[in-house]
Amino acid sequence: MILVTGGTGLVGAHLLFKLVNENKNVRAIYRNKNKFKNTKAVFSCYTDNVDAVFNKIEWVEANILDIPALTEAYKNVKFVYHCAAFVSFEPNKYYALKKSNIEGTSNMVNLALANNIEKFCYVSSIATLGDELKNKKITEDSIYNPEADNSVYAITKYGGEMEVWRATQEGLNAVIVNSGLVIGPGIWHYGTGSFFKRAKKGISYYTSGTVGIVAVTDVVSVMIKLMESKISKERYILVAENWTYKNFLITLAKAVQAKPPKKVAKPWLLNMLWRLDWLLTKFTGKRRQLTKHLVQSLTTETFYSSNKIKKALNYEFKAINETITSVGNAYVKD
């Protein structure tokens, strides 16, 4: 039996679809049945028999912070894919991020050890990787600096990784994937799917930074291959290509048949806007739309290397231009 967390999210839902279609016995945990619509929306991008695929999954109500319920979910499980995570760059969400991404992951690996799980895969992020010198690509060996001005998301995902590494020292057979910006169809109201929605409405500005992008189908394919291999106690960057935000947003616009952005948002303007956004939040209580760390990400040129996974699995990633076009077509169709 395979256990999957985060099955109502983009990566988790795509993983479930692939595992079921490979005739694997799959169990997935969920917190809210209302989010089943996300999973089914992803499935509908690939099949007309959505319910048939969905019903092959053994769904168990549990929360990665609820140890008794999670203990039940682990019964007779041999392999675990931990895709669940809380994603936010809002500083005031730090404790919620810490609870989910660190404590939740700690619970997952502790139960994996207690139940003699054969192998564990943790979905992390390139946000946990250290910086390199200018003009050099970041690799798995790039050292994360905990003293740097890291985002709350990066801090807590790094903390989650530390729980996994700790568990490997206690005997857990595990691998970590550090994915870039994951692009895929089906979930349009939040996450990367919302980029296509925004592009359709029209985006006037692009930023000066770069972004590492990967197709969700590549992420799940690599995860499964790693779990079926003898590889253990290793981490792998999953970035198909490094793009400028300008190219990314222009390609997004074309994919949904909208006008591309033509103006660059200067760093000084973005830095002023995140401060205004902070002030607005203080007065209105509304969620942050722009933070200091998000602005830093949007205006920084950072490049990632996926040579390690390419060599380990002899793997070739899908072209990002084709991925964005395909996902854009799916959005327009929906």
DORO-911128 format. One line per field, with one value per residue (C-alpha): x, y, z; residue in three letters. Coordinates in Angstrom, 1 decimal. Layout:
c1 <- (X, ...)
c2 <- (Y, ...)
c3 <- (Z, ...)
res <- (ALA, ...)
END
This chain:
c1 <- (0.0, 1.2, 0.2, 0.0, -0.4, -1.5, -3.7, -6.0, -3.1, -1.6, 1.4, -0.5, -3.4, -1.2, 0.7, -2.5, -3.6, -0.3, -0.1, -3.7, -3.1, -0.1, -2.5, -0.9, -2.8, -3.1, -4.4, -4.7, -5.5, -7.7, -8.9, -11.9, -14.2, -14.9, -11.3, -12.0, -13.2, -9.5, -8.4, -11.3, -10.6, -7.0, -8.2, -10.7, -7.7, -6.6, -9.7, -13.5, -13.8, -13.0, -15.1, -13.7, -10.2, -11.1, -12.9, -9.9, -8.2, -8.7, -9.5, -8.8, -9.8, -6.7, -4.4, -0.6, -1.0, -3.4, -1.2, -4.0, -5.8, -2.4, -1.5, -4.6, -3.7, -0.2, -1.6, -0.2, 1.6, 5.0, 5.7, 5.0, 4.9, 4.6, 3.3, 1.3, 2.5, 1.4, 2.6, 2.7, 5.2, 3.2, 5.4, 2.3, 1.7, 5.0, 3.5, 0.9, 3.7, 5.9, 3.1, 2.4, 5.7, 7.9, 5.8, 3.6, 6.7, 8.1, 4.9, 5.1, 8.7, 8.3, 5.3, 7.3, 10.0, 7.5, 5.8, 9.0, 8.1, 10.3, 10.8, 9.7, 9.7, 9.5, 8.4, 10.5, 11.3, 14.2, 13.5, 15.6, 18.7, 21.6, 22.8, 25.7, 28.2, 26.9, 26.7, 26.9, 24.0, 22.6, 23.1, 22.1, 25.4, 24.6, 24.5, 21.4, 22.3, 19.9, 21.3, 20.3, 17.1, 15.0, 11.3, 9.1, 8.2, 11.9, 12.6, 9.8, 10.4, 14.1, 13.0, 10.9, 14.0, 15.9, 13.2, 13.6, 17.4, 17.2, 14.9, 17.4, 20.0, 17.5, 17.1, 14.5, 15.1, 14.2, 14.7, 13.9, 12.9, 13.5, 11.0, 10.9, 7.7, 5.5, 3.2, 0.2, -3.5, -6.7, -6.5, -7.0, -8.2, -4.9, -1.3, 0.4, -2.8, -4.0, -1.2, -3.2, -6.3, -4.5, -2.9, -6.3, -7.5, -4.4, -1.0, 0.5, 4.0, 6.7, 9.6, 13.4, 14.1, 14.3, 12.3, 13.1, 10.1, 9.1, 6.1, 4.1, 4.1, 7.9, 7.8, 5.6, 7.5, 10.8, 9.3, 8.0, 11.3, 13.2, 11.0, 11.3, 15.1, 17.8, 18.7, 18.4, 19.5, 19.8, 18.1, 17.4, 16.6, 13.7, 13.9, 13.5, 14.5, 15.4, 13.4, 13.2, 9.8, 9.4, 9.5, 7.4, 4.6, 4.6, 4.4, 1.6, -0.4, 0.0, -1.1, -4.4, -4.8, -4.4, -2.2, 1.3, 2.9, 5.1, 6.4, 8.9, 8.1, 11.2, 12.6, 12.2, 8.5, 7.9, 9.8, 7.5, 4.4, 5.2, 5.5, 2.1, 0.7, 2.0, 0.4, -2.9, -2.9, -2.4, -5.4, -7.8, -6.7, -6.7, -4.2, -0.8, -0.5, 3.1, 5.9, 9.5, 10.7, 8.3, 9.7, 13.2, 12.3, 10.7, 13.7, 16.6, 18.4, 18.9, 19.7, 19.3, 21.0, 19.1, 22.2, 22.2, 18.7, 19.4, 22.4, 21.0, 17.9, 19.0, 16.0, 15.0, 12.5, 9.7, 10.2, 8.6, 7.3, 5.3, 4.1, 2.9, 1.1, -0.6, -1.7, -2.9, -5.0, -6.5, -7.4, -9.1, -11.0, -12.2)
c2 <- (0.0, 3.5, 6.5, 10.0, 13.3, 16.4, 14.5, 17.5, 19.7, 20.0, 17.6, 15.2, 14.9, 14.3, 11.7, 9.9, 9.8, 8.3, 5.7, 4.6, 4.3, 2.1, -0.2, 0.6, 0.2, 3.8, 5.4, 9.2, 11.3, 14.4, 17.0, 18.4, 16.6, 19.9, 19.8, 16.5, 18.8, 19.8, 16.2, 15.5, 18.7, 17.4, 14.0, 15.5, 16.9, 13.4, 11.2, 11.2, 8.5, 10.7, 8.9, 5.5, 6.6, 8.6, 5.6, 3.3, 5.5, 4.6, 8.0, 8.4, 11.5, 12.6, 15.6, 15.4, 17.2, 14.6, 11.7, 9.2, 9.6, 9.5, 6.3, 4.6, 5.9, 4.3, 0.7, -1.8, 1.0, 0.3, 3.6, 7.2, 10.3, 13.4, 16.2, 18.1, 21.6, 25.0, 27.6, 31.3, 34.1, 36.2, 36.8, 36.6, 33.0, 31.8, 29.8, 28.1, 27.3, 26.0, 23.8, 22.2, 22.1, 21.2, 19.5, 17.8, 16.4, 15.3, 13.3, 11.8, 10.6, 9.4, 7.2, 6.0, 4.8, 3.3, 1.4, 0.2, 2.0, 0.8, 4.2, 7.8, 10.7, 14.3, 17.1, 20.2, 23.4, 25.1, 27.8, 25.8, 25.9, 28.3, 31.0, 30.7, 33.3, 35.4, 33.6, 30.2, 27.7, 26.5, 22.8, 20.3, 21.2, 24.8, 25.5, 27.0, 29.9, 30.0, 33.4, 35.0, 37.0, 33.9, 33.9, 32.2, 29.6, 28.8, 28.6, 26.1, 23.9, 23.7, 22.7, 20.0, 18.7, 18.6, 16.3, 14.0, 14.0, 13.3, 10.3, 8.9, 8.9, 6.8, 4.3, 5.7, 5.1, 8.5, 10.9, 14.6, 16.5, 20.2, 21.4, 24.7, 26.5, 23.6, 24.1, 21.9, 21.9, 21.4, 23.8, 27.4, 29.3, 29.2, 28.2, 28.3, 27.6, 31.1, 32.6, 31.5, 33.1, 36.3, 36.3, 35.9, 39.0, 40.9, 41.5, 44.9, 44.5, 42.0, 41.9, 41.7, 38.4, 34.8, 31.7, 27.9, 26.0, 22.4, 20.5, 18.7, 15.5, 15.6, 16.0, 13.0, 10.9, 11.6, 10.9, 7.5, 6.6, 7.6, 5.5, 2.5, 2.9, 1.9, 5.6, 6.7, 9.7, 12.0, 15.2, 16.3, 19.7, 19.5, 22.5, 21.9, 25.4, 28.8, 31.6, 35.3, 36.5, 38.6, 35.5, 33.5, 36.1, 36.8, 33.0, 32.7, 35.5, 33.9, 30.5, 31.9, 34.2, 37.5, 40.6, 40.2, 42.6, 45.3, 47.2, 46.3, 46.9, 48.5, 47.1, 50.5, 50.5, 47.0, 47.8, 50.8, 48.6, 45.9, 48.5, 50.0, 46.5, 46.0, 49.2, 48.3, 45.0, 46.7, 48.9, 46.5, 43.0, 41.8, 39.2, 40.3, 40.4, 41.4, 40.8, 41.8, 38.3, 37.9, 41.1, 39.8, 36.6, 38.5, 40.8, 38.4, 36.4, 32.9, 29.8, 26.1, 23.0, 19.7, 17.8, 15.5, 14.0, 13.9, 11.7, 9.6, 8.5, 9.4, 11.7, 14.4, 17.1, 18.4, 21.7, 24.5, 26.3, 23.3, 22.8, 26.3, 26.2, 22.9, 24.1, 27.4, 25.5, 23.4, 26.6, 28.2, 24.9, 24.9)
c3 <- (0.0, -0.9, 1.3, -0.3, 1.6, -0.2, -2.6, -3.2, -4.3, -7.7, -7.2, -5.0, -7.4, -10.4, -8.4, -7.4, -11.0, -12.2, -9.4, -10.0, -13.7, -12.9, -10.9, -7.6, -4.3, -3.1, 0.1, 0.4, 3.4, 3.3, 5.7, 3.9, 1.4, -0.3, -1.7, -3.6, -6.4, -6.9, -7.3, -9.7, -11.7, -12.2, -13.2, -15.7, -17.6, -18.5, -18.5, -18.9, -16.3, -13.3, -10.8, -11.8, -11.1, -8.0, -6.4, -6.8, -4.1, -0.5, 1.1, 4.8, 6.8, 8.7, 9.3, 9.5, 12.9, 14.2, 15.3, 16.2, 12.9, 11.0, 12.9, 11.4, 7.9, 8.2, 8.7, 6.1, 4.3, 2.6, 0.7, 1.6, -0.6, 1.6, -0.7, 1.8, 2.7, 3.6, 1.1, 2.1, 2.1, 4.7, 7.8, 10.1, 8.9, 10.3, 13.2, 10.9, 8.4, 11.2, 12.5, 9.1, 7.4, 10.3, 13.0, 10.4, 8.6, 11.9, 12.6, 9.1, 9.4, 13.0, 12.0, 9.0, 11.3, 13.7, 10.9, 9.2, 5.9, 3.1, 1.5, 2.0, -0.5, 0.7, -1.7, -0.7, -2.6, -4.3, -1.7, 0.8, -1.3, -0.6, -2.9, -5.2, -6.6, -9.5, -12.8, -11.1, -11.0, -7.7, -7.1, -4.4, -2.7, -2.3, 1.4, 3.0, 5.3, 8.3, 9.3, 5.9, 5.4, 4.4, 3.8, 6.4, 3.8, 3.1, 6.8, 7.5, 4.4, 5.4, 8.9, 7.3, 5.4, 8.7, 10.1, 7.1, 7.3, 11.1, 10.3, 7.8, 10.6, 12.6, 9.7, 7.4, 3.7, 2.1, -0.8, -1.2, -4.3, -4.4, -7.1, -8.8, -9.9, -10.7, -13.7, -14.4, -15.2, -13.2, -10.2, -11.4, -8.3, -6.3, -6.7, -10.1, -11.9, -10.8, -13.0, -16.1, -14.7, -14.0, -17.4, -19.1, -17.2, -18.4, -16.8, -17.6, -16.0, -15.7, -13.3, -13.8, -12.1, -13.2, -12.2, -12.3, -13.8, -14.1, -15.4, -12.7, -14.8, -14.7, -10.9, -10.3, -12.8, -11.1, -7.7, -8.7, -10.4, -7.3, -5.1, -7.3, -7.4, -4.9, -4.4, -0.7, 1.4, -1.6, -2.7, -6.2, -7.8, -10.3, -12.6, -16.3, -17.4, -16.0, -17.5, -17.0, -15.6, -18.7, -21.0, -18.5, -18.4, -22.1, -22.8, -20.3, -22.0, -25.4, -24.0, -22.9, -25.9, -23.9, -24.4, -23.1, -20.6, -22.1, -19.1, -16.5, -12.8, -11.4, -8.1, -6.4, -7.3, -6.0, -2.8, -2.3, -3.1, -0.6, 2.1, 1.1, 1.1, 4.7, 5.8, 4.1, 5.9, 9.2, 8.7, 7.0, 8.1, 4.5, 3.4, 2.1, -1.7, -1.8, 0.7, 0.9, 0.2, -2.7, -4.2, -3.7, -5.5, -8.4, -9.0, -8.4, -11.1, -9.8, -11.9, -10.9, -12.2, -12.5, -13.8, -10.8, -11.4, -15.2, -14.6, -11.8, -13.8, -17.3, -17.3, -19.7, -18.8, -20.9, -22.7, -20.6, -23.6, -24.6, -21.0, -20.6, -24.0, -23.1, -19.7, -21.2, -23.7, -20.8, -19.0, -22.0, -22.6, -19.0)
res <- (MET, ILE, LEU, VAL, THR, GLY, GLY, THR, GLY, LEU, VAL, GLY, ALA, HIS, LEU, LEU, PHE, LYS, LEU, VAL, ASN, GLU, ASN, LYS, ASN, VAL, ARG, ALA, ILE, TYR, ARG, ASN, LYS, ASN, LYS, PHE, LYS, ASN, THR, LYS, ALA, VAL, PHE, SER, CYS, TYR, THR, ASP, ASN, VAL, ASP, ALA, VAL, PHE, ASN, LYS, ILE, GLU, TRP, VAL, GLU, ALA, ASN, ILE, LEU, ASP, ILE, PRO, ALA, LEU, THR, GLU, ALA, TYR, LYS, ASN, VAL, LYS, PHE, VAL, TYR, HIS, CYS, ALA, ALA, PHE, VAL, SER, PHE, GLU, PRO, ASN, LYS, TYR, TYR, ALA, LEU, LYS, LYS, SER, ASN, ILE, GLU, GLY, THR, SER, ASN, MET, VAL, ASN, LEU, ALA, LEU, ALA, ASN, ASN, ILE, GLU, LYS, PHE, CYS, TYR, VAL, SER, SER, ILE, ALA, THR, LEU, GLY, ASP, GLU, LEU, LYS, ASN, LYS, LYS, ILE, THR, GLU, ASP, SER, ILE, TYR, ASN, PRO, GLU, ALA, ASP, ASN, SER, VAL, TYR, ALA, ILE, THR, LYS, TYR, GLY, GLY, GLU, MET, GLU, VAL, TRP, ARG, ALA, THR, GLN, GLU, GLY, LEU, ASN, ALA, VAL, ILE, VAL, ASN, SER, GLY, LEU, VAL, ILE, GLY, PRO, GLY, ILE, TRP, HIS, TYR, GLY, THR, GLY, SER, PHE, PHE, LYS, ARG, ALA, LYS, LYS, GLY, ILE, SER, TYR, TYR, THR, SER, GLY, THR, VAL, GLY, ILE, VAL, ALA, VAL, THR, ASP, VAL, VAL, SER, VAL, MET, ILE, LYS, LEU, MET, GLU, SER, LYS, ILE, SER, LYS, GLU, ARG, TYR, ILE, LEU, VAL, ALA, GLU, ASN, TRP, THR, TYR, LYS, ASN, PHE, LEU, ILE, THR, LEU, ALA, LYS, ALA, VAL, GLN, ALA, LYS, PRO, PRO, LYS, LYS, VAL, ALA, LYS, PRO, TRP, LEU, LEU, ASN, MET, LEU, TRP, ARG, LEU, ASP, TRP, LEU, LEU, THR, LYS, PHE, THR, GLY, LYS, ARG, ARG, GLN, LEU, THR, LYS, HIS, LEU, VAL, GLN, SER, LEU, THR, THR, GLU, THR, PHE, TYR, SER, SER, ASN, LYS, ILE, LYS, LYS, ALA, LEU, ASN, TYR, GLU, PHE, LYS, ALA, ILE, ASN, GLU, THR, ILE, THR, SER, VAL, GLY, ASN, ALA, TYR, VAL, LYS, ASP)
END
